[in-house]
């Protein structure tokens, strides 16, 4: 009867497949319920909910019941906090004062944008919305404040048993047998009236299963009949069980994936290569020591919040204006009122950087689940989108979702205006998709990539992935599949001469020239045939296997190589084992 933080895709298929070939399962009865699932006020009964990060309580967030009172140690174990919630009156609220919310500003802004957190300009406003007297909130905060001050003076004193040990001065949590000993960003009761707060309604949610397929110390899956490892079958992460006991600690899920991912990778490599496997230390993989790995990943360059805020600002500043101009209609558009009519699972539009996207068919494909998009159905999601996505993600994974732009006038016949083809170097042509579809053979192979038409006939024999990888998309738009495994500048770097034009009609090309649109590519390089283009700052090079492989080698650091090799070998294990 509880909601969950897991998406509809989480159906335990890995465990089912393992059991189907005789694997033993363990601890499947141990399912963790997390206390802070975020309730969306306009959809309180949603079965899938976002999770409030533990950090919200770590920075000083207080959990209040419907009466405005604390009833538990906010920093207690997940099962403990959940258990105390069952004993008290909902709805429960997680409240962060200004100092606490400032410390975790990225999360607060993100949750507020998703409609699962609300900002109150003052404690007085919060009390009014909760339907309690302001004096109650003042008393709650004052009692918490006094307990913190007493703990500063006498950490080992107090009348109540503390968590994890010792004594506590905090009555609200102490009465539960798990008294609070650690305090952060506290305020006295006298400050509540004018104090700004970020507040979320929370509820317990099904979050994690401690059980799964039983594994040994090499991460090999154990057979239910023999009790020994099943040859060639390895498991790591939540599909495996028996790692966390009956109550996983917060943060240890990712740690589990990293540790047993390495163990499984090493074990399956040894299974395939035997004595031919070379032992490699983590120091070697990190390029000269773990500290080097930390520095290269920039995890040491400031706090998590600092890096997230920098990323957000950088992403917003780097918004793909050129890409927007290239894909948006030249005139007309959709009004925000029109977009606001499309708010259902069967008809979902959103606005991103003044572009209108019909994401209906993309909902089921979204890695974060449908709800993450449906929350913004019919709205402008630019700010929240930029907080967690790179600027080019739409062009990479959902270019066909862009149907127009926000404008005063509606497009003719209720649809988006015809896209204008931008200016191109002399000799560049515009081709319809029907024309491209005629070139589908090994001796005459064209493809479309990001609205550019490429004649890749001469490149087929040079492609590192083989001819078939390209011929599969001969005469078609291969943008989505191409962008999944290639960086955006790879064509400009290694096959610039393959670009022969853009998708569009000749009339549209003329219209684009008249409109003075910005070119979609850099000017043609010296000595190249008319119409060829070259990425800005790209190294002068010929299209060749050596150069293509060279690019990949340059981009793959030690960690990437490890993941690449382990993934490839794991795939071989899975393929060869039954054979």
N, C-alpha and C positions, 0 to 999 in steps of 0.2 A: 504493500500500500504506500510505500515511500517513493518520492521522486529520486532521480539519480543524476550524477554528474557525467555519466557515460553516454556516449552517442548511440544511435540506433545500430551502428555498425558493430558494436561490442556484443557479440553473440557467442563468444567462447569457441569459435571454430577451430583454433589451434589445439585446444584441449580435446575437442571431439575427434579431430583427425588422429591425434596421438592415441586416444583410447580405442579407436577403430582398428589399430594395428597392434593392440595389446599393451599399450603403455599404462603404467600405474598412476593413479591420481592420489593426491594427498591434501588434507586440510580444506577441502572445498566447502565445509560447513562454516568456515571462519570468514565472514564478510564484514568489512569495516563500514560503519556509518559515520559520516563526517558531520560535525555540528553546524557548519556554516555554509550551507547552500544558500544562494542569493535568490530571494523571492522577488519577482517582477510584479509590482502592484496591479498592473492592468492585465496580468495573466498569472494569478497566484496558484492556479492548479496545474500549471505546466509540469509534465512528467520529467523533462530534462531541464536541469538548472545549472547556471554557472556556479563555480566554486569561489568562495571568498578566501583569498590567500591567508595562510596562518600569520603572515607578517602584519596583517591588519590588527590582530590582537597583540602581536609582539611589540608594536610601536606604542601601545597604550590604549587600544580600543577596549571599551567596556561593553559587556553583554547585559542588557536590561530586559526584564520581563514586561508584560503588558501594563503593569502598575508603575513602571519606572524604577524598579529595584534590582540591584545585583543579587545573584543567587548562587554563583559558582566562581571558582578560580579560572579566569579566562585563559590562563597558561597551562591548564591541566591537560591530561591526555584526552584524545578525541572521544574515546568511549565514556570517559568520566563527564565531560561537558555535555555530551548528548544525553547521558543518563539523568543529569540534573535538569535538563530542559524538559524531559518527560514529566518531571515532578512539579513543574511550575506552569504559569499561565502564558500562553502565546497571545499575540504575536511577539516574537523576540527581536530585539534590535541591537545591532552592533554600532556603537557610537564612537566616533573619533573627534577629539577636540582639534583646535587649530594646529598645535604643535605636532600632534600625532599625524594628522592628515598632511601637513607640510613635509613630514619625513617620508611619506609614501605617496606623494602627489600624483605620480603616474597612474597608480592603481585607482586612486579616487576619481581622477578624471576619466579613466577608462570605464569604470563601473557606472559612473554617472551618465556617460554617453550611452551606455547600453540600457539605461533605464532601470538599473537594479540598485542604485544608490542615489540619495537625495541630499542636496546641500541646504542647510538652514543657516540663515544669517545670524541667528542668536538662539540661545537655550530657551528663551521665552517662546520663540516660534516653534521649536521642537516640542516643548511641553504642550502647547496648544494643539499641535497636530496629533500628539499621542493621546490627548484627552486626559492629561493628569495635571495636577497643580505644579507650578514652577518650583514650589518649596520642596516637593518630593525629589525632583532632580537635584536640587541644591543639597539636600540631606544625603542623597546617595553619593554624590561626588565628595562632599565634606568627609564622610565616614571613610571613604577610600583614601582621601588625602591624609587624614590623620593616621591611618594605619601605615601609610608609606613613611611618614615622618617618624613614627615610633620605631619602625624597622631600621631607619637610618641610625637612630640613637642606640638601639638595643636589638641587633639582628637576631640574637638567639632567644629573645624574650617572647612574650605573648602567651595567651591563654588557650590557643587552639593548635591542634596538630597541623603541621605544614606539609606541603608537597614540594619537593620529593622527600624531605626529612626536616626534623627540627620543629620549632614552634612558630606560630604566626600571630600577628596582631589583627588580622583582617577577619572580622566577625562574619561577614556575608559568605565568604568561602570557607572559613574555619569551621563553621557549624556542619559542613558537609564532610569534614575529616580530611580535606585537601587544601589547607589554608595557603593563601598567597604570600610569597616572600620577595618577589621581584616586581618593581614598579618602574614605569617609564612615562614621561610626559603627563604628569598628574596636574590637576588644577583644584583649587579650593572651591567649596560650594558658593562662595561669594562671587566667583568669576562666571558662573554658569549663565546667568541672565543675559549677558552681552557676548558670550563666547560663541563663535561660529562652529558648526558641527557638520561633518559628513556622516550620514546614517544609512544603514541598509537593514532591511527586514531579512532575517535568516531563519532557516529551518533545517533539521537533520536530513541528510541525503545519503543514499547508498553510493559508496565511492570506490571501494577497492576489494578484491578478493585475495586473501592471503594464500588460498589454495591454488592448485594447478597440477601440472604433471610433475611427478617426483623425479628429481635429478640427483646425480652423485656429485662428487667434488670436481669432476671434470665437465660438469654441466651436461653430461649424457643422460638421456631419459631412461628410466628404469622400467623393466618389463614387469607386468603384474603377475605373470606366471612363474618366472624364474628368479625374480629379484635382482637380476643382473642387467647391465647396460644393454640397450638395444643398439646394435651396430649402426653407426652413421647417423643417429638421430640425436640432436642436441636442442636444448631449449634455454632461453634466457628471458628475463623480464616477467611480466605478470602472467604469462602462459605457464611459467614454472611455479611450483609451490614448495612449502616447507622451508622457505628462507627467512620469513619474518615472524615465525611463531603464530600466535593468535591475535596479535595487535601490532600492525606495522607502525613504526615511528614516521612522522612527517619528514619528507625529503628522501627517505630511503628507497623509494621506488626507482628514482632515477639512478641512485647509487647502485642499486641491484642491477639495473640494465647495463651500466658501465662495467661493473666488476665481472658479472657472469657473462656479459657480452664478450669481454676479452678472454675469459676462460673458455667459453664455447668456441670462439674463433681460433684460439690456439689448439684446442683439442681436435676440432674437425680438420684443421690444417695438418696436424700430425697424423690423423687417421688417413688422410689422402696421400701425404708425402712420405710418411714414415721417417726413416733415417735421413732422408734428403732435406728435411726441414731445417732451416737455419734459425738458431735461437737469436732473438733480437730483444734488447732491453728497452724499457720505456724511455730511458735517457737517449738512446739512439733514435728512437722514433720521434722524440720531441725536438730533435735537432741540437743536441748538446746539453740536455738536462731538463728536468721538469720546470725549473724556473724560466727557462727559455720558452717552454710551451705556454706558460702562463702569460708571459709578456707578449708573445705573438698573438695570443687570443684576446689581448687587451683586458683580461679580467682583473689585472692589477692596476689598471689605469683609472682609479676612482671607484666610487661606490656603484652598486647595481642601479640605484635610482639615477645617479649622475649619467651613467652610460645610456640608460633608457631615455632620459630627457634629451641628451645630445642626439641620439638616434632619431627621436621624434622630430626635433627641430631640423635636423639635417635632411630627413626624408621630406618634410614639408617644403623646405627651401629648394630641394632638388626635384620638385614635382615636374613631371614630363610635359612641359608646356608645348614643346615641339610636337610630341606625340599627340597631345590633345588637339592641336591645330590640324594635324594631318588626318585624324579620324573623325573629327566633328563635322557636322553639316555646315555649309557656308552661309546659310541664311535660314531664318525661321527657327524652329525648335519646339520644345515642349515647355509649357509653363509648369511651375512647381505645383500648381493646383491640379494639373493633369496627372503629374507623377503621383500625387497623393491618393489617386483613385486606385492605384495598383498595389494592394497591400496584402494579398493572400498567397498561400502556398502555390496556387495554380496560376497566379498572375502577380508576379513580384518585380517591381522596379525600384531602383535606388539611384541617387545622385552622387557622383564622385567627381570632384574638380570640375563642376559645371557640365559634366557629361551625364547623359541619362543611360542607364544600363537596365536591360531586361534580363534579370538573373534567374528567371523561373526554372529554366532547364539546368542551371548550374547548382541549384540548391542541394541536390543529392550528392554532388561531387565535392562540395566544400569540405576541406579537411577538418574544419572546426565545427561541422554540423550545420544543419539548416537554421537552427535558432539564431545563430550568430548573425545571419543575414536577415532573417525575418524580423528581427528586432528593429531594423532600420527600413523595413518595407515602406515605400512611399515617401521616404525622407532623404535629407542630405546627410550622408554618413562620412563625409570627407575627413573631418577632424579625427573621429575614432578610427577610421580606416588607416590613416597615415601613422597612427601611433604604433601599429603592429605590422604594417606591410611596407615593403620597399616600393619605390615609385613606379617601377616597371612591371609590377605583378599582373595588372590587367592585360597589358600588351602580351605578356608571356602566356597566361593561362586562360584568359577569357576575352580575347579580342572581339569575338563575334557577339558578345553581350552588349557592346556599345551600339545603341540605336539612334542616338542623336545628342543634342545639347540643350541646355536650359536657355530658353529665349522667350521673347515677348510673343512671338507668333507661333502658331501650331503648324507643323508640316502639312503639306498637301495630302489629302486622302487619309489623314489620321496617322500617317507613317513618317519616318524620318526623311529629311531631305536627302537628295542624292549627294554622296560625298564628292568633294572637289579634289581632283588630283593635283598635288603641289607642283611647283616649278621643278624642272629637271634639266640637267646639262644638255647641250645640243645633241641631237641624234637619238635621245631616249624616246621610247615609244610607250603608248598605253595599250594594253591588251585586255580584252574581256576574258572572263573565266572560261567562257565557251571556247575561245581561241586557244587558251592554254591547254584545255582538255584534249586537244587534238595531238599533242606531242607526248606520246606515252611509250615510246620504244627505246631500246638500248642505243639506237643510232640517232634518236631525236627525242631527248628527254628534257622537259621543262617542269618546273615546280614553282609554287608560290610560297614566299616567306615574308610575313609581315607586310603584305600588300605589294611586295616587289616580285617581279617575274624573273626567274633565273633559268638560263639554258645551261644545264649541268651535264650535258652529253660528254664533254671532254674531261669532266671531273670524275666520272663514274669509276674509272679504273684506279684513280688516286685516293678514293675515299677510304679512310682507315677501317670503317665498319663494313666494307664490301659494297658491291654494286646494288645488291638486293635491298639494302637499307634505304637507298634513294629510289630505286625503281618501284618500290611499293607505293610511293606517293607520286609517281609520274603523272603529270597532268592535273594534279590536285593541290589544294592548299595544305601544306605540311607544317604550318606555323606552330600549332599547339604541341605536336609531338617533337618538333625540332627544338623548341624553346625549353622543353623539359630536360634536355641533356646537353644543350650548347649555351655558351655565354652569348650575350647580344651582339658582340663585335666580331664573331668568328668568321662570318661571311666577308665582311670588309677587310679582315686581315688575310684570309687564306684563299678566297675565291672571288675577289672583287670584279674580275672580268666576266664572271658568270651572270651578273646583273644586266639584263637587257631592257628592262622597262618596269612599269608599274601596272597594277590592276586598275582598270577604268576604261571609259570610252574615249575616243579621240576628242569628242566634244567636251568632255569633262576636263581633258588635259588642257584644251584651249581656255576653258573657263578658269582653271587654276592659274594659268599664266597671267590671265587678265586680272585676277584677284590679287596677284602679287604674293602668293603664299610662299612661305619659306621652303627651301629645298629639303627633301627628306634625307638626302645623303650629301656627303662632301663632294667638292668639285672633282672632275675626272683627273687622274694623275697624268703627268707628262708622258707622252709616248703611248698611251692607251688608246684603243679605238674609241670613236665617239660613242657616248652613251655609257661607258664603263664608269664606275664610281669607286671611291676609296675612302675608308673610314678615316676621320681626322686623327692625326698622330699615329696611324698604323705604320708598322715597319714595312719598308719596301720589300716585297717578297713574292715569289712565284707560288702558285697553288701546287702543293706537293704533299705526299705522305709524310715526308720528313718534317716539313714545317707544321703540319697539323699535329703530329705526335709531339713535336717540340713544344707547341703551345700547352698541350695537356701536361707534359712533364714539368714545365715551368710553374704551372698553377697548382700542382699537387704537392703539398707538404708531407712531412712524415706521417702525420695522423691520417691524412686523406688516403695516402698509399695503404696504410694498415686497414682502413675500412674497405677500400677498394678490393684489396687482396682477399680479406676475410669474406667479403660478400660473394666474390667470384667462387671461392673454394667451397663456401657453404652451399651455393647453388649446385656445384658439382656433386657434393655429398648427397644432397636431396635427390638429384637426378640419377646418380649411379647406384645408390644403395639398393633399390629394389631390383636392380639388374645384375 
